[in-house]
């Protein structure tokens, strides 16, 4: 973005800025957890989902139990599903 600024290109016209979505403050923990947990996903011929055990251990490490764990796991699974769907759509023929 420094190059764009130096060239006099308005930042709001850059696709990476125009399409940016600001994260709600109450989801910072989950966003950081997703980034960290993504390093534990199986990768072979294709990306796999984040293992449930990894989500459980992460939540346990931070003391999330019962309803807090359920909410956390649901958010991570939703983010993971969107991530995997996005990467499948990037492949030619929808990943087939």
N, C-alpha and C positions, 0 to 999 in steps of 0.2 A: 504494500500500500504506500510505502514511502516513495517508490518509483512513480506511482500514479500522481501523488501529491507534487513531486518534483517536476513532473511533466505537465502539471496544470490540469490534470483530469479530475473532475469532481468525484469524490469518493462515493457518493450516493448513486452514481451511475454504474459502478462496478457490480457485476452479478453477485459476488460474494458478500457485498454490503447490502445490496437491494433485497436479497432473499434471506438475510439474517433474521433469526428469530431469537429474541431475548428470552432467556430462561427465567421462569418464576423463581423468586428467592427461596421459596420453601422446597424447591426440588434440587438445590445444589448438591445435597448429600447423595441423592439417588443418581444424579448425573455423574458425579465423581466415582461412585461405586460402579456404575455401568462401564465407565472408561477402564477402571482397574480390573473388573471382572471379565471384560472382553479379552484380556490377555490370557485367560484360562480356558477359552473356548477351544474345542478340538478342531484342528485344521488338517485335512488330508487332501482329498481331491476337491473338496469344497469346504466352506465354513460351516461349522456346526453350531448349535445353540449353546449358550452358557450352561454348564452343568448345574443341576439343581443343588448338588452338594456344595458347590462353590458359593452359590447364593446363600445357602444355609450357614456355611462357615463364616462368611463375611458378616451376615446379620448377627450371628452369635458373638463374633468378635466385638461388635459395637453395641451389644446388649439389647438387640431388638427381639422381642418375644410376643407371642400371641397376636393380637390385632396389628401391632406395629410391624411384626414380621410378615404377616399376610399382605399388608399394604405394600411393604417394601418389595416382596417377591412379585407381586402383581405388576408393579411399576417396572421392575427389571425385566420381567417376561414380556411386557408390552413393548418396551424399548428394544429388546432383543428381536422380537418378531418383526418390528419395523426395519431394523438394521438388516436382518437376513433377507427380508423381502426386497429392500432397496438393492442389495448386492446381487440377488437373483435376477432382478430386472436389468441389471447392467450387462449380463451375459447375453450373447446372441441366442436367439430362439428361446428366450426366457429361461435359460439354464438347462434346456433339454438337449 
